């Protein structure tokens, strides 16, 4: 069983190296060569949910979240953030590459104003940006729940994220088994989401409590909205 697992991981790793070269040379160079598209984009999906504990009342947490121009840059670091609208940002995830070609995935995110303690984050188009070989649909919901902890008002920020990434692969990728391409892509996206969301959650918690001079929430508050 261990040998089979290693072989499967090797096959997946090889596919990831191939799939990271997402765009044909003509698109990379930004030229207007005649495109020949014979395959539909491949869609990869990820769903995540978790809860972030805050050692303050929902009112205090909402006041902090509403002022995203103040904290979003700090908490997203080391990812680069550029403002593109009143409530929207261009988030540069990082640089990935293979075969001497580097790609820097970007996503436009809009942090919508809250509605009765519910926040939504959605994808928005990036201005003056050509097609980069992929499209991202990012839909997140955050909801504030008040909790009592030994007579003190605290808050659970419950969040859910649905992410879909459509990739226009070059033709040779479609010669690989569809199931392998699909499963590997889904696992890769899920892993990236887990890593980014875990880091962002931790940094928002730290930034919130540090900026208000509050103690970090006890462990009893860090395990779900009903803890």
C-alpha positions in Angstrom: 0.0 0.0 0.0 2.8 2.4 0.8 4.5 1.8 -2.6 1.2 2.4 -4.4 0.7 5.6 -2.5 4.2 6.8 -3.5 3.5 6.0 -7.2 0.2 7.8 -7.2 1.8 10.9 -5.5 4.6 10.8 -8.2 2.0 10.7 -11.0 0.1 13.6 -9.3 3.3 15.7 -8.9 4.3 15.2 -12.5 0.8 16.3 -13.6 1.1 19.4 -11.4 4.4 20.4 -13.0 2.8 20.0 -16.5 -0.4 21.8 -15.5 1.4 24.8 -14.1 2.3 25.8 -17.6 -1.3 26.9 -18.2 -1.0 29.3 -21.2 0.1 28.7 -24.8 3.2 30.7 -25.9 1.1 33.1 -28.0 -1.0 34.0 -25.0 2.1 34.3 -22.7 3.7 36.7 -25.1 0.5 38.8 -25.4 0.4 38.3 -29.2 -2.7 38.2 -31.2 -1.9 34.9 -32.9 -4.9 33.0 -34.2 -6.2 31.0 -31.3 -7.3 27.4 -31.9 -9.4 26.3 -28.9 -10.8 22.8 -29.3 -11.5 22.0 -25.6 -13.7 23.6 -23.0 -12.1 25.0 -19.8 -11.7 22.5 -17.0 -13.5 23.5 -13.8 -12.0 22.7 -10.3 -14.0 23.2 -7.1 -13.3 23.7 -3.4 -15.7 24.2 -0.5 -14.4 25.2 2.9 -15.8 26.4 6.2 -14.6 27.2 9.6 -15.0 29.6 12.6 -12.8 32.4 13.9 -13.1 33.3 17.6 -12.9 36.9 18.7 -12.6 38.0 22.3 -15.0 40.9 22.0 -18.7 41.7 21.3 -20.2 41.4 17.8 -20.4 45.2 17.7 -16.7 45.6 18.2 -15.9 42.9 15.7 -18.2 44.4 13.1 -16.6 47.8 13.5 -13.2 46.3 12.8 -14.4 44.3 9.8 -16.2 47.3 8.3 -12.9 49.2 8.2 -11.2 46.7 5.8 -9.1 49.5 4.2 -7.2 49.5 7.5 -6.5 45.8 8.1 -6.8 44.0 4.8 -3.3 44.9 3.5 -1.7 43.9 6.8 -3.5 40.6 7.1 -3.1 39.5 3.5 0.7 40.0 3.6 3.0 38.6 2.2 0.4 38.5 -0.7 0.4 41.9 -2.6 -2.8 43.9 -2.4 -3.7 46.8 -4.7 -6.9 48.9 -4.4 -9.1 48.8 -7.5 -12.3 50.2 -6.1 -14.1 51.5 -3.0 -14.4 48.0 -1.6 -12.4 45.9 -4.0 -8.8 44.8 -4.3 -6.4 43.0 -6.7 -4.9 40.2 -4.6 -1.7 38.6 -6.0 -1.5 35.1 -4.7 2.2 34.5 -5.5 4.4 33.2 -8.2 4.3 29.7 -9.6 6.2 28.3 -12.6 7.7 25.4 -14.6 9.8 25.0 -17.7 11.2 28.5 -17.4 7.8 30.2 -17.4 6.4 31.9 -14.3 2.8 32.9 -13.7 1.5 35.2 -11.0 -2.2 34.4 -10.3 -4.3 37.4 -9.4 -7.9 37.7 -8.3 -10.2 40.7 -7.9 -12.1 40.6 -4.6 -14.9 42.8 -3.4 -15.6 43.0 0.3 -19.3 43.9 0.3 -20.7 46.0 3.2 -22.3 43.9 5.9 -26.0 43.2 6.0 -27.3 42.5 9.6 -24.0 41.0 10.7 -23.5 39.0 7.4 -20.5 39.8 5.2 -19.9 38.6 1.6 -16.8 38.5 -0.5 -17.1 38.0 -4.2 -15.0 38.0 -7.4 -14.9 41.1 -9.5 -13.1 41.7 -12.9 -9.6 43.1 -12.8 -9.5 46.3 -14.9 -7.4 46.4 -18.0 -6.3 42.7 -17.7 -6.3 40.3 -20.7 -7.4 36.7 -20.4 -4.6 34.9 -18.5 -5.7 31.3 -19.2 -7.9 30.9 -16.1 -11.0 32.4 -14.5 -11.8 32.4 -10.7 -15.3 32.5 -9.1 -14.8 33.3 -5.4 -17.9 33.4 -3.2 -17.4 33.7 0.6 -19.9 34.4 3.4 -19.0 35.5 7.0 -21.6 35.7 9.8 -21.2 37.0 13.3 -22.6 35.0 16.3 -22.6 36.3 19.8 -21.5 33.9 22.5 -21.3 34.3 26.3 -18.1 33.2 28.0 -18.3 33.4 31.7 -20.5 36.5 31.5 -18.4 38.1 28.8 -19.7 38.8 25.3 -17.5 37.2 22.7 -18.0 36.5 19.0 -17.7 33.6 16.6 -17.1 34.6 13.0 -18.4 31.6 11.0 -17.3 31.6 7.3 -17.9 29.5 4.2 -16.1 29.7 0.9 -17.1 28.2 -2.5 -14.3 28.5 -5.0 -14.4 27.5 -8.7 -11.4 27.8 -11.0 -11.8 27.3 -14.8 -8.5 26.7 -16.6 -8.0 26.7 -20.4 -5.4 24.0 -20.7 -3.3 23.5 -23.8 -4.4 20.6 -25.9 -1.8 18.1 -24.7 -3.2 18.2 -21.2 -6.4 16.7 -22.5 -4.5 13.6 -23.6 -4.1 12.7 -19.9 -6.8 10.8 -18.1 -9.6 13.1 -17.3 -10.1 11.7 -13.8 -6.4 12.2 -12.9 -6.5 15.8 -14.2 -9.8 16.5 -12.3 -8.8 14.9 -9.0 -5.3 16.4 -9.0 -6.6 19.9 -9.7 -9.3 19.6 -7.0 -6.8 18.5 -4.5 -4.3 21.2 -5.4 -6.9 24.0 -5.1 -8.2 22.6 -1.8 -4.7 22.5 -0.4 -4.0 26.1 -1.5 -7.4 27.3 0.1 -6.6 25.5 3.4 -3.1 27.1 3.6 -4.3 30.6 2.7 -7.4 30.5 4.8 -5.6 29.2 7.9 -2.9 31.9 7.6 -5.4 34.7 6.9 -7.7 33.6 9.8 -4.7 33.6 12.2 -3.5 37.0 11.1 -7.0 38.6 11.3 -7.4 37.2 14.8 -4.0 38.5 15.9 -4.4 41.9 14.2 -7.9 42.4 15.7 -6.8 41.6 19.3 -3.5 43.5 19.0 -5.1 46.6 17.5 -7.6 46.8 20.3 -5.3 45.7 23.1 -7.4 42.6 23.9 -6.2 39.3 25.2 -6.2 36.4 22.7 -9.4 34.2 23.0 -9.0 31.2 25.3 -8.9 27.7 23.7 -12.5 27.1 24.8 -13.7 29.7 22.3 -11.7 28.4 19.3 -13.6 25.3 18.4 -16.9 26.2 16.6 -19.8 28.5 17.0 -21.3 26.4 19.8 -18.2 26.0 21.9 
